[in-house]
Amino acid sequence: MAVDLSYSPEVQDLTQRTRAFIDDVVLPIENEYAGDIVAAGGDDLRRELNAQARAAGIFAPHAPVELGGLGLNMSDRSPVFTAAGHSTFGPVALHLGAPDEGNVHMLSHIASAEQKDRYLTPLAKGEIRSAFAMTEPAPGAGADPNALRTNAVRVAGGWKLNGVKRFITGADGAGMWIIMARTHGEPGDRGGATMFLAPGDAAGISVDRYVHTYDRAMIGGHCEVTLTDVFVPDEDVLGEVDEGYRYAQVRLGPARMTHVMRWMGIAERGHEIALDYVSEREGFGGKLGDLGMIQQMVADNEIDLAASRALLTRACYELDQSEHASNSTSIAKTFGAEAFSRILDRCIQMCGGLGVSEDLPLARLANELRPFRIYDGPSEVHRWALAKRAVGRARKQREAGVKHV
């Protein structure tokens, strides 16, 4: 039986309306402010664009329908999120950017009814933003989550949290926090972490500074945060105590794929800009697009985009089947992150001097893409995990008497 890779008419229509909204409403603002979300208005702009997206019927396509979203599964999110990603402001405009989108997804699956009322409902509706606080300064948790040092101690009625977090996206102005802290064992031990919920104004949470990075389209920055005796009542423990890493997997795989979707939109946009340029630019007796070296770059872009879409489609299918999808999400994330940077680099090269100028957005789009090879797990860590699992499978097969000759 043939595999159906088509999208329903409803999803196709939503994708087209999203792309039209991005082109007509969002891109002019992004271009006017050179991709700087703070200069463009920050949260005031977010609220304005959210209202317009809501009126257009394209707001929060991932969020539960009962909370004002469109309730799309992972597979159907792909073309819509990619269309939104054609502008670096698009994810903010439709309320499908990181970390809010991943936090909505996780809270929808894990939070208690009371937690959903207090935290998920205002977040899904765009009334507040959120932050997911796991990463720490060295020697704390980063690509290795087992190095977690933020500490949670049992007290009457709940827990007290102490530690320092770094690279916390959206921290400045967050209306709620999901905080990963150690409740068992020592740094370096496997497991022993718990997720805690806290309101944005919880006592003891201090946003100390922005860690300035290449990308400029994230509201609330990437910040360093200090936690000093932050009290979290028992009812705000998210999931079970000591099971934080297991519950975090509900978020991490899907969030990696929605990152791929959004950044694929940037790669597609760059490719479209370069194609427009080389199809019209005269040089060496003809159009640049008729030259073999240019055609090779165009073809390589087409290959990278097609391969990224195929890997993303497979990973989303597995996630929609409630599979763990560890391999497929790592493969899609690693390939996509590297492919998209390759695409923008070729686009810049094809456009020559204009490519590195501010007359075109290609150079700043390349800057937006570069961190993706680090965010949500560096490429090297995903490769290590993929290889470790593959070698483990081979050993088990050998022990079972299976030999490949």
N, C-alpha and C positions, 0 to 999 in steps of 0.2 A: 504494500500500500504506500502511495506517495506521501511524503511529509508535507503538510500544509504550512508554508512560511508566510502566508498572506496575513494582512491585518483587516479587521472588520471595517465596513464602511464608516462606522462611528469613529473608530480610531484614526482612520485616514482623514476624515473631516476635521477632527480635533487637531491633528498634526498640521494640516493646511492653515487652519485658523490661528494656531500658535505661531507658525512661521510668519503669517501676515502681520500679526500683532507685534512680533519682534522687529520686522522690517519697518513697519510704519510708525510705531510708538517708541520702542526701546532703543534701537540702534542710533537714531539721531541724538539721543541724550548721551549714550555711551561715547559716540564720536565727538560730541561737543566738549566733553570733559576728559577726553583721551583715556577713557577706561578707569578713571579714578572715582570710585563710588563715594568716597568721603566728600570730595570736591563737588560732586553732583547733588549732594543733599543727604547722604546717609539714610538714617531711619525715616526722615521726612519723605525722601524720594521713595523708599520702600513702601510706605503706607499708601502713597499716591498711586504707584504702579500696581500694588496689590488690589486696590479698589477698581482700577481700570480692568485688570485681568479678571476679577470677579464678575464685573459687568459683562465682559466678553465671554463668560462661561468657560474659561480655561484655567481658573485658579486652582492650585493644589491638586493636580491630577492624581497624585499618589495617596492623598489623605482619605480617611473613611468618608463615605457618602453622608452618613449621619452627622458629620462634623463640617460639612460644607465642601468636601473634596469630591473627586470624581471616582475614587476607588479602583484605579487601574492596577492590574497585576504587573509583575516585573516585565514580562514580554511586551505588553502594550505600552508600558512607560517608555520603552526605548526610542521609538521615533518621535514621541512628543518631547521628551527631555532633550533629545538631540536638536530638535527644531528650536527649543528654548535656548540651547547653548550656543546658537549662532551669534548671540550677543553675550558678552561677559556679564552684562547686567540682567540677562534673561532669567537665570535661576532665581535671582532676588525678586524679579518682577512677578513670577508665577509662584513664588514661595516653595520652590523645589530645590533650593541650594543646600549645601552643607553648612553646618551640621544639622540644620533643622529637619531636613527631609529624612535623614537616617534616624534621628531621634523620634520623629513621628512614627516611623516604621517600627522601631523597637518598642516604644510605649504601647502601640496598638496591640503588640503580641504578648507583652510581659506584664504591663502595669495592672494593678488591681483596679476595681471599679472606682474606688475613692481616688486613687492616684490619677486615673484617667480624667475624672472630673476636675481635679485641681491643676494638673499639669498638661495632659494631652489636649484637652479641649481648647484652652486658649492658644496653645502652640499651633495646633492644626488649623485654627481659624486665622492665624497670622496676627493675633493680638499681642503676642510676645515673640521674642527670639530665644534661642537656647544655646547652651554650650555643653560639650562632652569633654570632661576633664580627666584624661588618663596620662598623657605624655608628661614626663618630668625632666629636669636638668640632669646631666650625668652626675653620679652613676645610677640615676633612677631609670624608670621605665621609658623606653623609646620603642625602637624596633623590636626589642626584647621585652615583652610585657612582664615576664617573670621577675624583672629587676625592680618591680614596684616598691616604692619606699613610703609613700603617703600612708599614714597609719590611722586606723580606726579602733578606738578603745571603748569597751562596753561601760556604760554609766547607767544610772537609774533612768529608765524610760527610753533609752536609745543609745546613741553613740556620739563620741567626740572625735573629729577628724583633724589631723595636723599634717602639713606637708607643703611642698612647693610644686606647682605645675607649670609647664612651659609649652608654647606653641598651641595654646587653646583658642581655637577659632571661634570668633563671635563673642568672646568673653566680655568685652566692654559693652555694657548695656544689655546683657543677657537677662531675660526675665525668669529663667529657670536653669538649674544645673543638674547634670548627671555626673557624679564624681566616683571614680574608681579608687578604692582604698584597700589596704591590706588588713584583713581581719584574722589571719592565721599565718603562722610560719614567719620566715625571714626573707629579706630580699635575695633573690636567686632561686628560691623554692618555687616549684611548680604549683600553681593554683593558690588558693587562700585569699582571693580578692572578692570584694563585694561592691555592688553598685548602689549608690545612695542618691536620692533626689533632694534638692534644696531649692527654695525660692531665690530669685535673683538678688534680693536684699538680705539674705541670711547673714546674721552677725558672724564676723570672723573671716569672711571671704573678701580678700583685697586684690583688686586688679592693679598690679604694680607698674607695668609698662607694656608698650607694644614691642614685639620683636619684628622689626621691619623686614619684609621679604619682597621678592620680585613681584608677586601678584598683588593687584590693587582693587580687586572686585569683591572682596569679602567684607561685609559690614561687621564692625566690632573687632577687627584685626585678628592677629595671632599673638596672644598675650601671655605674659608671665603672671601667675596668680599664686598668692600665699593663702593657705588655709590655717587659721589659728583657732583651735578649740571650737570648731564649727559643730554645733549640736544638731544631730539629725534624729528625730524620733523614730521609734520602731516602725511606725506605719509608713515611713518614707524610705524604707529599704526596698530597693527594686529587685524583685526576684528573691532568691534564697541567699542566706548568708554563706559566704565562702564559695559561691557558685558564679561569681561575677564574670569570669572569663568565658564560662560556658554560655551564659546568657548574652554576652557581648557578641557571640558568633551570629546571633539573630540579626544583629545590625551590620556586622563588618562585611560579610559577603555581598549582601544587597547594596550596601553603601559604596563598595568598590565598583559595582556595576553601574550605579547611577552616576558615579564620577566619570566612568568611561563614556556614558551616554552624553553627558554635558560637554565634556572636552572633545568628543567627536564633532559636536557642532562647531567648535572653534576650528578644528582641522578642516572640516568641510568648507567653512567660510573662507579660510586662507586659500584653499584649492580653487574655489570659485573666483576669488580676486586674481590669482595668478593666471587662470585660464582666460579671463577677460583681457588681461594685459597681453599675454603672448599671442592671442588670436588676432590682435589688432596692431601690435607694435611692429614697425618696419625695421628691417636690418639685414644686411648681407644679401641683398637682392630679393627679399621676400618677407613673409611674416615670420616672426620668431617661432611661432607654433609649428611651422613647417620644417624646422631644423631638427636633425636627428638627436642632438644632445638634449634639446628642450623636450622633445617627445619622450625620451627615456625618463626624464624627471616626471613628466605628466603621467606616464604609464606606471611608474613606481608609486606615485601618489594614489592612483586608482587601485593598485594592488593592496597597498597598506590600508586604505579605507575599506575595501571589500573584505579583507582578512579580519580586520577589527570587528566589522559588523557580524561576520559569521561566528567568531569566537564569542562575542557578546550574546548573540542569539542562543547559542548552545548553553551558555552559563545561565541565562535568564530562564530558559526552558527547565533546566534542572532545579533552579530555585522555586519555580512555580509548581514543580512536582514534589516540593518539600524535601528535596535531596540536600545533603550537606554542601555539595558543590565546591568543596575546597580546591580541587585541582582546576576545575573549569574557571572559577572566578580568579584564581591566581594567574592562570595562563592569559585570560582576557585582559586583566588589569596590567600585567607586565608588558604584553605585546602592545596593547593600545597606548600605554604611556610612552613607550619608546617610538612607536609608529607615528604618533601625532607630532612629536618633536621633529622627527625626520621630515614629515610632510611640510611643516612650517619652514624648516630650513631650506628645503627645495623651493618653496614658494618665494622666499626672500631672494634666493639665487636667481630665479627666473625673472624677477622684477628688477634686478640690478640695483642701481643707486636708489631708485624709489623704494625698494624693498627694505632698506635700512633707514629710510627717512620717515618723518612724521606725516608725509603726504599720504601714506598708506598705513593701515594699522598692523601690518604683518609683524614688525619687530616687537611691538608690545604684546601681540597675541602669542608670540613665541615665548615671551617672558611669563605669560600666564600659564602656558603649558609645561614649562620646564619643571616646576615643583612636583608635578604629578608622578614623576619617577621616584619621588620620596614619600609624598603623602599616601596614607593608607598602606604603608609598607613599602620600603625600598625594593627596587627590582631584584637586588641581590638576595634579600630575605625571601622573597617569593620563589626565586630559583632554588635557594637552599631547601625550602620546604618541599618543593616539587621533587627535587632529586632525592631527598631523604625518604619521601613516600615511595618513590619508584624503586629505590634500592631495597627498602623494607619489603615491598611486594615480591621482588625477585628472591629475596632470602626465604620468605615463607613458601614460595613455590618450590624452591630447591629442597627445603626441608620436607616438603610433601612429595618429593620424588619427581617433580616436573622439571625436565631439562629442555632447553632450546638449542637445537643443533641446526 
